[in-house]
């Protein structure tokens, strides 16, 4: 589940609200053990997603670095190469 949470800090362009909320959703799913909560837990689940999203937004807004922002396309290519090395290229 949490493998889907990606680093969101120090990218150009910055992480979108949708990316931050998706990471919060994955985090809450991992903590709760629910992919989809029951009706009885839906309100608590949604509240937690909102609170984690806001905390993540505050964190990303307050971090500082002297490093150059990372390029999304370069990072995607690096991840693709790592996956090909780890899992093979799928043509076998």
Biopython code that builds the backbone (N, CA, C, O; Angstrom):
import numpy as np
from Bio.PDB.StructureBuilder import StructureBuilder

atoms = [
    (1, "UNK", "N", (0.817, -1.190, 0.000)),
    (1, "UNK", "CA", (0.000, 0.000, 0.000)),
    (1, "UNK", "C", (0.864, 1.259, 0.000)),
    (1, "UNK", "O", (0.686, 2.113, -0.868)),
    (2, "UNK", "N", (1.784, 1.399, 0.936)),
    (2, "UNK", "CA", (2.565, 2.634, 1.065)),
    (2, "UNK", "C", (3.613, 2.805, -0.017)),
    (2, "UNK", "O", (4.206, 3.877, -0.134)),
    (3, "UNK", "N", (3.854, 1.780, -0.803)),
    (3, "UNK", "CA", (4.795, 1.957, -1.902)),
    (3, "UNK", "C", (4.296, 3.002, -2.876)),
    (3, "UNK", "O", (5.078, 3.574, -3.636)),
    (4, "UNK", "N", (2.999, 3.256, -2.859)),
    (4, "UNK", "CA", (2.419, 4.243, -3.763)),
    (4, "UNK", "C", (2.651, 5.676, -3.299)),
    (4, "UNK", "O", (2.415, 6.614, -4.060)),
    (5, "UNK", "N", (3.105, 5.858, -2.074)),
    (5, "UNK", "CA", (3.380, 7.202, -1.589)),
    (5, "UNK", "C", (4.736, 7.615, -2.144)),
    (5, "UNK", "O", (5.752, 6.969, -1.890)),
    (6, "UNK", "N", (4.732, 8.685, -2.894)),
    (6, "UNK", "CA", (5.953, 9.155, -3.528)),
    (6, "UNK", "C", (6.441, 10.429, -2.854)),
    (6, "UNK", "O", (5.662, 11.158, -2.239)),
    (7, "UNK", "N", (7.732, 10.687, -2.976)),
    (7, "UNK", "CA", (8.294, 11.927, -2.462)),
    (7, "UNK", "C", (7.644, 13.090, -3.204)),
    (7, "UNK", "O", (7.570, 13.090, -4.432)),
    (8, "UNK", "N", (7.180, 14.065, -2.458)),
    (8, "UNK", "CA", (6.496, 15.210, -3.060)),
    (8, "UNK", "C", (7.274, 16.511, -2.911)),
    (8, "UNK", "O", (6.904, 17.529, -3.495)),
    (9, "UNK", "N", (8.338, 16.481, -2.140)),
    (9, "UNK", "CA", (9.070, 17.703, -1.837)),
    (9, "UNK", "C", (10.141, 18.009, -2.882)),
    (9, "UNK", "O", (10.787, 17.112, -3.425)),
    (10, "UNK", "N", (10.303, 19.279, -3.139)),
    (10, "UNK", "CA", (11.375, 19.834, -3.974)),
    (10, "UNK", "C", (11.283, 19.406, -5.439)),
    (10, "UNK", "O", (12.273, 18.991, -6.040)),
    (11, "UNK", "N", (10.086, 19.514, -5.997)),
    (11, "UNK", "CA", (9.881, 19.272, -7.414)),
    (11, "UNK", "C", (9.465, 20.569, -8.088)),
    (11, "UNK", "O", (8.864, 21.450, -7.474)),
    (12, "UNK", "N", (9.797, 20.657, -9.341)),
    (12, "UNK", "CA", (9.356, 21.786, -10.155)),
    (12, "UNK", "C", (8.575, 21.213, -11.322)),
    (12, "UNK", "O", (9.165, 20.542, -12.168)),
    (13, "UNK", "N", (7.274, 21.449, -11.403)),
    (13, "UNK", "CA", (6.437, 22.248, -10.520)),
    (13, "UNK", "C", (6.175, 21.532, -9.194)),
    (13, "UNK", "O", (6.323, 20.314, -9.094)),
    (14, "UNK", "N", (5.786, 22.304, -8.180)),
    (14, "UNK", "CA", (5.520, 21.714, -6.856)),
    (14, "UNK", "C", (4.382, 20.693, -6.903)),
    (14, "UNK", "O", (3.597, 20.655, -7.851)),
    (15, "UNK", "N", (4.314, 19.882, -5.876)),
    (15, "UNK", "CA", (3.245, 18.881, -5.772)),
    (15, "UNK", "C", (1.888, 19.564, -5.814)),
    (15, "UNK", "O", (1.702, 20.651, -5.266)),
    (16, "UNK", "N", (0.952, 18.910, -6.472)),
    (16, "UNK", "CA", (-0.407, 19.438, -6.566)),
    (16, "UNK", "C", (-1.205, 19.021, -5.336)),
    (16, "UNK", "O", (-0.806, 18.115, -4.605)),
    (17, "UNK", "N", (-2.326, 19.682, -5.117)),
    (17, "UNK", "CA", (-3.217, 19.294, -4.019)),
    (17, "UNK", "C", (-3.683, 17.852, -4.189)),
    (17, "UNK", "O", (-3.842, 17.131, -3.204)),
    (18, "UNK", "N", (-3.903, 17.426, -5.439)),
    (18, "UNK", "CA", (-4.341, 16.059, -5.701)),
    (18, "UNK", "C", (-3.263, 15.051, -5.302)),
    (18, "UNK", "O", (-3.579, 14.001, -4.744)),
    (19, "UNK", "N", (-2.003, 15.358, -5.580)),
    (19, "UNK", "CA", (-0.907, 14.461, -5.202)),
    (19, "UNK", "C", (-0.776, 14.370, -3.684)),
    (19, "UNK", "O", (-0.546, 13.289, -3.141)),
    (20, "UNK", "N", (-0.922, 15.492, -3.008)),
    (20, "UNK", "CA", (-0.831, 15.505, -1.549)),
    (20, "UNK", "C", (-1.981, 14.709, -0.950)),
    (20, "UNK", "O", (-1.775, 13.930, -0.019)),
    (21, "UNK", "N", (-3.181, 14.894, -1.469)),
    (21, "UNK", "CA", (-4.331, 14.166, -0.951)),
    (21, "UNK", "C", (-4.214, 12.674, -1.237)),
    (21, "UNK", "O", (-4.603, 11.861, -0.398)),
    (22, "UNK", "N", (-3.691, 12.293, -2.395)),
    (22, "UNK", "CA", (-3.506, 10.870, -2.715)),
    (22, "UNK", "C", (-2.517, 10.230, -1.743)),
    (22, "UNK", "O", (-2.725, 9.097, -1.309)),
    (23, "UNK", "N", (-1.454, 10.937, -1.398)),
    (23, "UNK", "CA", (-0.492, 10.420, -0.429)),
    (23, "UNK", "C", (-1.144, 10.285, 0.948)),
    (23, "UNK", "O", (-0.910, 9.305, 1.656)),
    (24, "UNK", "N", (-1.959, 11.269, 1.323)),
    (24, "UNK", "CA", (-2.665, 11.210, 2.611)),
    (24, "UNK", "C", (-3.619, 10.024, 2.645)),
    (24, "UNK", "O", (-3.713, 9.329, 3.657)),
    (25, "UNK", "N", (-4.323, 9.792, 1.550)),
    (25, "UNK", "CA", (-5.236, 8.654, 1.465)),
    (25, "UNK", "C", (-4.484, 7.346, 1.654)),
    (25, "UNK", "O", (-4.939, 6.479, 2.401)),
    (26, "UNK", "N", (-3.339, 7.185, 0.990)),
    (26, "UNK", "CA", (-2.554, 5.964, 1.137)),
    (26, "UNK", "C", (-2.068, 5.783, 2.571)),
    (26, "UNK", "O", (-2.066, 4.672, 3.099)),
    (27, "UNK", "N", (-1.657, 6.889, 3.197)),
    (27, "UNK", "CA", (-1.186, 6.846, 4.579)),
    (27, "UNK", "C", (-2.306, 6.410, 5.525)),
    (27, "UNK", "O", (-2.097, 5.554, 6.384)),
    (28, "UNK", "N", (-3.487, 6.997, 5.367)),
    (28, "UNK", "CA", (-4.624, 6.651, 6.229)),
    (28, "UNK", "C", (-5.051, 5.202, 5.981)),
    (28, "UNK", "O", (-5.393, 4.487, 6.922)),
    (29, "UNK", "N", (-5.032, 4.773, 4.728)),
    (29, "UNK", "CA", (-5.353, 3.370, 4.434)),
    (29, "UNK", "C", (-4.383, 2.432, 5.142)),
    (29, "UNK", "O", (-4.792, 1.417, 5.706)),
    (30, "UNK", "N", (-3.110, 2.770, 5.111)),
    (30, "UNK", "CA", (-2.099, 1.920, 5.745)),
    (30, "UNK", "C", (-2.303, 1.878, 7.255)),
    (30, "UNK", "O", (-2.281, 0.805, 7.859)),
    (31, "UNK", "N", (-2.499, 3.042, 7.864)),
    (31, "UNK", "CA", (-2.676, 3.092, 9.317)),
    (31, "UNK", "C", (-3.926, 2.350, 9.768)),
    (31, "UNK", "O", (-3.905, 1.630, 10.766)),
    (32, "UNK", "N", (-5.013, 2.530, 9.028)),
    (32, "UNK", "CA", (-6.288, 1.946, 9.447)),
    (32, "UNK", "C", (-6.427, 0.480, 9.047)),
    (32, "UNK", "O", (-7.163, -0.276, 9.681)),
    (33, "UNK", "N", (-5.721, 0.084, 7.998)),
    (33, "UNK", "CA", (-5.891, -1.266, 7.484)),
    (33, "UNK", "C", (-7.101, -1.406, 6.580)),
    (33, "UNK", "O", (-7.422, -2.508, 6.135)),
    (34, "UNK", "N", (-7.776, -0.295, 6.304)),
    (34, "UNK", "CA", (-8.956, -0.304, 5.440)),
    (34, "UNK", "C", (-8.609, 0.276, 4.079)),
    (34, "UNK", "O", (-8.037, 1.362, 3.986)),
    (35, "UNK", "N", (-8.956, -0.451, 3.027)),
    (35, "UNK", "CA", (-8.881, 0.144, 1.694)),
    (35, "UNK", "C", (-10.092, 1.052, 1.513)),
    (35, "UNK", "O", (-9.986, 2.173, 1.015)),
    (36, "UNK", "N", (-11.233, 0.540, 1.927)),
    (36, "UNK", "CA", (-12.482, 1.304, 1.952)),
    (36, "UNK", "C", (-13.112, 1.056, 3.314)),
    (36, "UNK", "O", (-13.371, -0.094, 3.669)),
    (37, "UNK", "N", (-13.362, 2.105, 4.082)),
    (37, "UNK", "CA", (-13.916, 1.897, 5.430)),
    (37, "UNK", "C", (-15.392, 1.517, 5.388)),
    (37, "UNK", "O", (-16.082, 1.746, 4.394)),
    (38, "UNK", "N", (-15.855, 0.937, 6.477)),
    (38, "UNK", "CA", (-17.284, 0.645, 6.612)),
    (38, "UNK", "C", (-18.041, 1.958, 6.774)),
    (38, "UNK", "O", (-17.444, 3.004, 7.027)),
    (39, "UNK", "N", (-19.343, 1.891, 6.627)),
    (39, "UNK", "CA", (-20.175, 3.096, 6.815)),
    (39, "UNK", "C", (-19.956, 3.688, 8.206)),
    (39, "UNK", "O", (-19.947, 4.907, 8.374)),
    (40, "UNK", "N", (-19.781, 2.816, 9.202)),
    (40, "UNK", "CA", (-19.583, 3.285, 10.576)),
    (40, "UNK", "C", (-18.278, 4.058, 10.734)),
    (40, "UNK", "O", (-18.177, 4.926, 11.601)),
    (41, "UNK", "N", (-17.286, 3.754, 9.913)),
    (41, "UNK", "CA", (-15.980, 4.404, 10.019)),
    (41, "UNK", "C", (-15.718, 5.456, 8.943)),
    (41, "UNK", "O", (-14.660, 6.085, 8.944)),
    (42, "UNK", "N", (-16.651, 5.652, 8.040)),
    (42, "UNK", "CA", (-16.445, 6.566, 6.916)),
    (42, "UNK", "C", (-16.124, 7.992, 7.362)),
    (42, "UNK", "O", (-15.208, 8.611, 6.820)),
    (43, "UNK", "N", (-16.856, 8.520, 8.333)),
    (43, "UNK", "CA", (-16.608, 9.898, 8.780)),
    (43, "UNK", "C", (-15.214, 10.048, 9.376)),
    (43, "UNK", "O", (-14.503, 11.005, 9.068)),
    (44, "UNK", "N", (-14.824, 9.106, 10.228)),
    (44, "UNK", "CA", (-13.492, 9.161, 10.850)),
    (44, "UNK", "C", (-12.411, 9.037, 9.782)),
    (44, "UNK", "O", (-11.394, 9.727, 9.849)),
    (45, "UNK", "N", (-12.619, 8.171, 8.807)),
    (45, "UNK", "CA", (-11.665, 7.953, 7.718)),
    (45, "UNK", "C", (-11.486, 9.237, 6.903)),
    (45, "UNK", "O", (-10.359, 9.651, 6.629)),
    (46, "UNK", "N", (-12.588, 9.857, 6.524)),
    (46, "UNK", "CA", (-12.527, 11.090, 5.731)),
    (46, "UNK", "C", (-11.921, 12.247, 6.525)),
    (46, "UNK", "O", (-11.177, 13.056, 5.972)),
    (47, "UNK", "N", (-12.236, 12.328, 7.810)),
    (47, "UNK", "CA", (-11.650, 13.358, 8.660)),
    (47, "UNK", "C", (-10.138, 13.185, 8.735)),
    (47, "UNK", "O", (-9.388, 14.156, 8.638)),
    (48, "UNK", "N", (-9.699, 11.944, 8.907)),
    (48, "UNK", "CA", (-8.260, 11.673, 8.973)),
    (48, "UNK", "C", (-7.572, 12.045, 7.666)),
    (48, "UNK", "O", (-6.487, 12.626, 7.691)),
    (49, "UNK", "N", (-8.169, 11.727, 6.537)),
    (49, "UNK", "CA", (-7.584, 12.089, 5.242)),
    (49, "UNK", "C", (-7.435, 13.609, 5.143)),
    (49, "UNK", "O", (-6.398, 14.102, 4.702)),
    (50, "UNK", "N", (-8.449, 14.336, 5.545)),
    (50, "UNK", "CA", (-8.388, 15.797, 5.510)),
    (50, "UNK", "C", (-7.302, 16.352, 6.412)),
    (50, "UNK", "O", (-6.570, 17.263, 6.025)),
    (51, "UNK", "N", (-7.198, 15.806, 7.612)),
    (51, "UNK", "CA", (-6.192, 16.297, 8.566)),
    (51, "UNK", "C", (-4.770, 15.947, 8.121)),
    (51, "UNK", "O", (-3.859, 16.763, 8.265)),
    (52, "UNK", "N", (-4.576, 14.744, 7.585)),
    (52, "UNK", "CA", (-3.252, 14.353, 7.103)),
    (52, "UNK", "C", (-2.888, 15.184, 5.866)),
    (52, "UNK", "O", (-1.735, 15.588, 5.711)),
    (53, "UNK", "N", (-3.850, 15.437, 4.998)),
    (53, "UNK", "CA", (-3.603, 16.271, 3.818)),
    (53, "UNK", "C", (-3.136, 17.655, 4.247)),
    (53, "UNK", "O", (-2.169, 18.184, 3.699)),
    (54, "UNK", "N", (-3.811, 18.236, 5.213)),
    (54, "UNK", "CA", (-3.444, 19.579, 5.685)),
    (54, "UNK", "C", (-2.070, 19.569, 6.346)),
    (54, "UNK", "O", (-1.269, 20.476, 6.123)),
    (55, "UNK", "N", (-1.792, 18.553, 7.158)),
    (55, "UNK", "CA", (-0.473, 18.456, 7.794)),
    (55, "UNK", "C", (0.623, 18.299, 6.749)),
    (55, "UNK", "O", (1.689, 18.902, 6.874)),
    (56, "UNK", "N", (0.372, 17.498, 5.724)),
    (56, "UNK", "CA", (1.361, 17.309, 4.658)),
    (56, "UNK", "C", (1.585, 18.609, 3.892)),
    (56, "UNK", "O", (2.720, 18.952, 3.560)),
    (57, "UNK", "N", (0.509, 19.324, 3.615)),
    (57, "UNK", "CA", (0.612, 20.610, 2.913)),
    (57, "UNK", "C", (1.451, 21.594, 3.731)),
    (57, "UNK", "O", (2.304, 22.291, 3.182)),
    (58, "UNK", "N", (1.207, 21.648, 5.043)),
    (58, "UNK", "CA", (1.987, 22.531, 5.916)),
    (58, "UNK", "C", (3.461, 22.118, 5.934)),
    (58, "UNK", "O", (4.350, 22.966, 5.861)),
    (59, "UNK", "N", (3.709, 20.822, 6.032)),
    (59, "UNK", "CA", (5.082, 20.325, 6.038)),
    (59, "UNK", "C", (5.799, 20.723, 4.753)),
    (59, "UNK", "O", (6.890, 21.290, 4.806)),
    (60, "UNK", "N", (5.207, 20.434, 3.615)),
    (60, "UNK", "CA", (5.838, 20.751, 2.339)),
    (60, "UNK", "C", (6.078, 22.247, 2.179)),
    (60, "UNK", "O", (7.065, 22.662, 1.570)),
    (61, "UNK", "N", (5.176, 23.053, 2.725)),
    (61, "UNK", "CA", (5.321, 24.502, 2.638)),
    (61, "UNK", "C", (6.371, 25.073, 3.568)),
    (61, "UNK", "O", (6.850, 26.186, 3.349)),
    (62, "UNK", "N", (6.739, 24.332, 4.600)),
    (62, "UNK", "CA", (7.687, 24.868, 5.578)),
    (62, "UNK", "C", (9.102, 24.328, 5.423)),
    (62, "UNK", "O", (10.031, 24.865, 6.026)),
    (63, "UNK", "N", (9.285, 23.278, 4.628)),
    (63, "UNK", "CA", (10.623, 22.724, 4.437)),
    (63, "UNK", "C", (11.487, 23.666, 3.599)),
    (63, "UNK", "O", (10.982, 24.361, 2.717)),
    (64, "UNK", "N", (12.779, 23.682, 3.878)),
    (64, "UNK", "CA", (13.711, 24.519, 3.116)),
    (64, "UNK", "C", (14.874, 23.657, 2.628)),
    (64, "UNK", "O", (15.254, 22.679, 3.272)),
    (65, "UNK", "N", (15.425, 24.036, 1.488)),
    (65, "UNK", "CA", (16.565, 23.330, 0.933)),
    (65, "UNK", "C", (17.355, 24.269, 0.032)),
    (65, "UNK", "O", (16.820, 25.238, -0.506)),
    (66, "UNK", "N", (18.624, 23.965, -0.119)),
    (66, "UNK", "CA", (19.464, 24.693, -1.068)),
    (66, "UNK", "C", (19.611, 23.905, -2.367)),
    (66, "UNK", "O", (20.202, 24.396, -3.328)),
    (67, "UNK", "N", (19.076, 22.689, -2.397)),
    (67, "UNK", "CA", (19.185, 21.840, -3.578)),
    (67, "UNK", "C", (18.289, 22.364, -4.698)),
    (67, "UNK", "O", (17.253, 22.982, -4.455)),
    (68, "UNK", "N", (18.711, 22.104, -5.906)),
    (68, "UNK", "CA", (17.894, 22.448, -7.069)),
    (68, "UNK", "C", (16.643, 21.573, -7.082)),
    (68, "UNK", "O", (16.702, 20.406, -6.698)),
    (69, "UNK", "N", (15.521, 22.123, -7.518)),
    (69, "UNK", "CA", (14.311, 21.303, -7.621)),
    (69, "UNK", "C", (14.536, 20.131, -8.578)),
    (69, "UNK", "O", (15.245, 20.252, -9.577)),
    (70, "UNK", "N", (13.919, 19.000, -8.252)),
    (70, "UNK", "CA", (14.035, 17.813, -9.097)),
    (70, "UNK", "C", (13.061, 17.910, -10.268)),
    (70, "UNK", "O", (12.004, 18.533, -10.178)),
    (71, "UNK", "N", (13.449, 17.282, -11.348)),
    (71, "UNK", "CA", (12.635, 17.245, -12.554)),
    (71, "UNK", "C", (11.804, 15.966, -12.533)),
    (71, "UNK", "O", (12.351, 14.874, -12.381)),
    (72, "UNK", "N", (10.499, 16.093, -12.681)),
    (72, "UNK", "CA", (9.607, 14.928, -12.612)),
    (72, "UNK", "C", (9.923, 13.887, -13.680)),
    (72, "UNK", "O", (9.927, 12.690, -13.396)),
    (73, "UNK", "N", (10.185, 14.333, -14.901)),
    (73, "UNK", "CA", (10.452, 13.387, -15.985)),
    (73, "UNK", "C", (11.727, 12.586, -15.725)),
    (73, "UNK", "O", (11.771, 11.383, -15.983)),
    (74, "UNK", "N", (12.760, 13.251, -15.216)),
    (74, "UNK", "CA", (14.012, 12.566, -14.899)),
    (74, "UNK", "C", (13.773, 11.539, -13.795)),
    (74, "UNK", "O", (14.276, 10.418, -13.880)),
    (75, "UNK", "N", (13.021, 11.900, -12.770)),
    (75, "UNK", "CA", (12.744, 10.974, -11.663)),
    (75, "UNK", "C", (11.913, 9.786, -12.130)),
    (75, "UNK", "O", (12.128, 8.667, -11.666)),
    (76, "UNK", "N", (10.971, 10.008, -13.034)),
    (76, "UNK", "CA", (10.165, 8.913, -13.577)),
    (76, "UNK", "C", (11.049, 7.946, -14.355)),
    (76, "UNK", "O", (10.901, 6.730, -14.229)),
    (77, "UNK", "N", (11.957, 8.475, -15.149)),
    (77, "UNK", "CA", (12.869, 7.627, -15.916)),
    (77, "UNK", "C", (13.794, 6.833, -14.989)),
    (77, "UNK", "O", (14.046, 5.652, -15.228)),
    (78, "UNK", "N", (14.290, 7.466, -13.953)),
    (78, "UNK", "CA", (15.133, 6.758, -12.984)),
    (78, "UNK", "C", (14.364, 5.615, -12.326)),
    (78, "UNK", "O", (14.897, 4.518, -12.157)),
    (79, "UNK", "N", (13.119, 5.873, -11.959)),
    (79, "UNK", "CA", (12.292, 4.830, -11.343)),
    (79, "UNK", "C", (12.033, 3.700, -12.332)),
    (79, "UNK", "O", (12.053, 2.530, -11.948)),
    (80, "UNK", "N", (11.791, 4.028, -13.588)),
    (80, "UNK", "CA", (11.563, 3.016, -14.606)),
    (80, "UNK", "C", (12.796, 2.124, -14.758)),
    (80, "UNK", "O", (12.674, 0.902, -14.851)),
    (81, "UNK", "N", (13.976, 2.733, -14.782)),
    (81, "UNK", "CA", (15.219, 1.970, -14.906)),
    (81, "UNK", "C", (15.459, 1.077, -13.687)),
    (81, "UNK", "O", (15.886, -0.070, -13.821)),
    (82, "UNK", "N", (15.178, 1.621, -12.489)),
    (82, "UNK", "CA", (15.320, 0.809, -11.270)),
    (82, "UNK", "C", (14.387, -0.389, -11.319)),
    (82, "UNK", "O", (14.784, -1.503, -10.976)),
    (83, "UNK", "N", (13.153, -0.166, -11.742)),
    (83, "UNK", "CA", (12.180, -1.256, -11.818)),
    (83, "UNK", "C", (12.580, -2.292, -12.855)),
    (83, "UNK", "O", (12.421, -3.491, -12.630)),
    (84, "UNK", "N", (13.099, -1.834, -13.993)),
    (84, "UNK", "CA", (13.541, -2.773, -15.032)),
    (84, "UNK", "C", (14.695, -3.619, -14.513)),
    (84, "UNK", "O", (14.754, -4.820, -14.773)),
    (85, "UNK", "N", (15.607, -2.996, -13.782)),
    (85, "UNK", "CA", (16.738, -3.735, -13.226)),
    (85, "UNK", "C", (16.265, -4.726, -12.164)),
    (85, "UNK", "O", (16.754, -5.854, -12.095)),
    (86, "UNK", "N", (15.321, -4.300, -11.347)),
    (86, "UNK", "CA", (14.843, -5.140, -10.248)),
    (86, "UNK", "C", (13.938, -6.275, -10.731)),
    (86, "UNK", "O", (14.067, -7.413, -10.279)),
    (87, "UNK", "N", (13.023, -5.960, -11.649)),
    (87, "UNK", "CA", (12.007, -6.927, -12.055)),
    (87, "UNK", "C", (12.197, -7.460, -13.472)),
    (87, "UNK", "O", (11.437, -8.325, -13.906)),
    (88, "UNK", "N", (13.188, -6.965, -14.195)),
    (88, "UNK", "CA", (13.378, -7.361, -15.591)),
    (88, "UNK", "C", (12.548, -6.480, -16.486)),
    (88, "UNK", "O", (11.707, -5.716, -16.010)),
    (89, "UNK", "N", (12.771, -6.576, -17.767)),
    (89, "UNK", "CA", (12.063, -5.692, -18.690)),
    (89, "UNK", "C", (10.745, -6.259, -19.175)),
    (89, "UNK", "O", (10.048, -5.603, -19.949)),
    (90, "UNK", "N", (10.379, -7.469, -18.740)),
    (90, "UNK", "CA", (9.082, -8.031, -19.075)),
    (90, "UNK", "C", (9.029, -8.715, -20.427)),
    (90, "UNK", "O", (7.977, -9.240, -20.792)),
    (91, "UNK", "N", (10.123, -8.734, -21.192)),
    (91, "UNK", "CA", (10.099, -9.358, -22.511)),
    (91, "UNK", "C", (10.571, -10.803, -22.474)),
    (91, "UNK", "O", (10.664, -11.451, -23.516)),
    (92, "UNK", "N", (10.870, -11.316, -21.280)),
    (92, "UNK", "CA", (11.388, -12.685, -21.168)),
    (92, "UNK", "C", (10.273, -13.683, -21.099)),
    (92, "UNK", "O", (10.525, -14.884, -21.002)),
]
sb = StructureBuilder()
sb.init_structure("model")
sb.init_model(0)
sb.init_chain("A")
sb.init_seg("    ")
for serial, (resi, resn, name, xyz) in enumerate(atoms, 1):
    if name == "N":
        sb.init_residue(resn, " ", resi, " ")
    sb.init_atom(name, np.array(xyz, "f"), 0.0, 1.0, " ", f" {name:<3s}", serial, name[0])
structure = sb.get_structure()
